[in-house]
Amino acid sequence: MRKNVSLPSAALALYLSFFAVFTSHANASVVTYPAPSGGIPLSNDFTVTADGLRVDVYQVKVPPQYVGYDPCPSSYEIASMAYFDFSGTVDVQITSAIPISNVVVRPLRYNIQPNISGNTISFSLSQPGNLSIEINGDDRHNLHLFANPIEVNKPSPSDPNVIYYGPGVHGDGSSIGVQAGKTVYIAGGAIVYGSVYAGNNTTIRGRGIISGGKTPKRTCIGDGGTVLIALKGGTLNLEGIIALDTSSWTFLVSDADNFTMDNVKSIGWRGNGDGLAIISATQATVKNIFVRFYG
Amino acid sequence: MAPTGRSTENIVIQDSVNWGDGAGHSIAFMEQSTPYIRNVQLKNIDILHSYVPAVFFSCCDLFPGEQYNITLDDVRVEDMKTTEMFEFSGRGNSGHIRDVNINNFSLLGGNIAPSNISGTDSGSVSNITFNNLKYLGRNILSASEGQFNISGNTSNINFTSSDSVLPTPTPTPSSPRCTNFWDSTLGEQQNTLPD
């Protein structure tokens, strides 16, 4: 269990108000991030609230129903994904567009037994977690719910060492080179279409989305796609972001002295979309990640 | 990328969630391009659905090396969908797999899938311990109970309960250099990583 983060300062709350919706009460604080227009379509399968705040639900592509080994599926299904940050205890409500006969919240070790009322389920969370909510046994059209800890020590948009992606839609699918010592920050409410390849002593962090959805996949394997996030050399850090629709491997780490990865989530469907590949590292600590992949 | 010559070592992956949807393996030690994969611990891992083999060791597909001192603690497969649970495949160029401890590995739902452990002269598999292996609530204390097929150059494959004493890890030798084959897999990014 991770320690809950203390409430942000008043100044920070005002700052967040430009980009996110913030609320707090005696036991919790919740930050939600409105989805930008013109990016990933929103889902009609679920509506989600966290302590009464609306949480936007995105469509995410997942592989089709498994019928046998297929190195590169030619079609996909549409599942859902939503994310927010919180501390303390948060009440989550999820309404399904279809009638609920049964629901399973995974991982089972959280032992979440939601209340069901009509098409709505509800439960409380007192620690961050990356969940799959599966209605009527359907794991192709589930809701991925990423309940993050409150973000701390966010970088300034004016920091010259930070490549800052604020809320909104960015990128055309091309690769983004990151020089040594730089930080890439993808804010909650941001969608970056592209891939990142980063050199020595770099950090990629935030709460937003990086998507390979505009990156072509020419052939099934080999050089048929582009690694979504490739990190090489020195101290490397990945934290908090969501990676979708990779066209090749999702995370590739090589030649690292020290690699850390915390609370990173990924959902892929295209072939050769390995999740986390640590190719060479002298030391690595990875925790609290969620990887749905099609290797 | 240029060859790194560096091992993959001192890796901890914990408190994480995995979902293998139809190709690859949920937890894999394979396609090795480094001298060693060693001193790796995975702990408290939930595999939500596994449409792929759950745990796969294959040393070393293209380059020599060894895989050793690897521990999996508290791994749960919530829904096994496919036909293989574990594979240890010691094929390849003088790559050996040894000193692997799997503690508290539980299959919670889905299929009970068979497992395969095989070694060759140049790729042996040895000192593999399954401690508290449990399939759908049943303790697995032998290869036959767990539907393990064990063949070739393998030795000291153990199934134990929690009271057993685990093997002592083998000391780490120094690393030789070897080459890297990832140029063929990186797509447009190869050779272009900034310094």
Chai-1 contact restraints between the chains, C-beta under 6 A:
chainA,res_idxA,chainB,res_idxB,connection_type,confidence,min_distance_angstrom,max_distance_angstrom,comment,restraint_id
A,P63,B,D21,contact,1.0,0.0,6.0,A-B,restraint_1
A,P63,B,G22,contact,1.0,0.0,6.0,A-B,restraint_2
A,Y66,B,G22,contact,1.0,0.0,6.0,A-B,restraint_3
A,Y66,B,Y51,contact,1.0,0.0,6.0,A-B,restraint_4
A,P71,B,A23,contact,1.0,0.0,6.0,A-B,restraint_5
A,R106,B,L48,contact,1.0,0.0,6.0,A-B,restraint_6
A,P107,B,V17,contact,1.0,0.0,6.0,A-B,restraint_7
A,P107,B,D46,contact,1.0,0.0,6.0,A-B,restraint_8
A,L108,B,E78,contact,1.0,0.0,6.0,A-B,restraint_9
A,N130,B,V17,contact,1.0,0.0,6.0,A-B,restraint_10
A,S132,B,L48,contact,1.0,0.0,6.0,A-B,restraint_11
A,D139,B,H49,contact,1.0,0.0,6.0,A-B,restraint_12
A,G177,B,P194,contact,1.0,0.0,6.0,A-B,restraint_13
A,Q179,B,P194,contact,1.0,0.0,6.0,A-B,restraint_14
A,A180,B,D195,contact,1.0,0.0,6.0,A-B,restraint_15
A,Y197,B,Q189,contact,1.0,0.0,6.0,A-B,restraint_16
A,Y197,B,L193,contact,1.0,0.0,6.0,A-B,restraint_17
A,G199,B,L193,contact,1.0,0.0,6.0,A-B,restraint_18
A,G199,B,P194,contact,1.0,0.0,6.0,A-B,restraint_19
A,G199,B,D195,contact,1.0,0.0,6.0,A-B,restraint_20
A,G222,B,S184,contact,1.0,0.0,6.0,A-B,restraint_21
A,D223,B,G187,contact,1.0,0.0,6.0,A-B,restraint_22
A,G225,B,G187,contact,1.0,0.0,6.0,A-B,restraint_23
A,T226,B,G187,contact,1.0,0.0,6.0,A-B,restraint_24
A,T226,B,E188,contact,1.0,0.0,6.0,A-B,restraint_25
A,V227,B,L186,contact,1.0,0.0,6.0,A-B,restraint_26
A,V227,B,Q189,contact,1.0,0.0,6.0,A-B,restraint_27
A,A230,B,Q189,contact,1.0,0.0,6.0,A-B,restraint_28
A,K232,B,L193,contact,1.0,0.0,6.0,A-B,restraint_29
A,S248,B,G187,contact,1.0,0.0,6.0,A-B,restraint_30
A,S254,B,T4,contact,1.0,0.0,6.0,A-B,restraint_31
A,D255,B,T4,contact,1.0,0.0,6.0,A-B,restraint_32
A,D255,B,R6,contact,1.0,0.0,6.0,A-B,restraint_33
A,I278,B,T8,contact,1.0,0.0,6.0,A-B,restraint_34
A,S280,B,T4,contact,1.0,0.0,6.0,A-B,restraint_35
A,S280,B,R6,contact,1.0,0.0,6.0,A-B,restraint_36
A,S280,B,T8,contact,1.0,0.0,6.0,A-B,restraint_37
A,S280,B,T34,contact,1.0,0.0,6.0,A-B,restraint_38
A,A281,B,T8,contact,1.0,0.0,6.0,A-B,restraint_39
A,Q283,B,N10,contact,1.0,0.0,6.0,A-B,restraint_40
A,A284,B,I11,contact,1.0,0.0,6.0,A-B,restraint_41
A,T285,B,V12,contact,1.0,0.0,6.0,A-B,restraint_42
A,V286,B,I13,contact,1.0,0.0,6.0,A-B,restraint_43
A,K287,B,Q14,contact,1.0,0.0,6.0,A-B,restraint_44
A,K287,B,D15,contact,1.0,0.0,6.0,A-B,restraint_45
A,N288,B,D15,contact,1.0,0.0,6.0,A-B,restraint_46
A,I289,B,S16,contact,1.0,0.0,6.0,A-B,restraint_47
A,F290,B,V17,contact,1.0,0.0,6.0,A-B,restraint_48
A,V291,B,N18,contact,1.0,0.0,6.0,A-B,restraint_49
A,R292,B,W19,contact,1.0,0.0,6.0,A-B,restraint_50
A,Y294,B,D21,contact,1.0,0.0,6.0,A-B,restraint_51
A,Y294,B,G22,contact,1.0,0.0,6.0,A-B,restraint_52
A,Y294,B,A23,contact,1.0,0.0,6.0,A-B,restraint_53
A,G295,B,A23,contact,1.0,0.0,6.0,A-B,restraint_54
A,G295,B,G24,contact,1.0,0.0,6.0,A-B,restraint_55
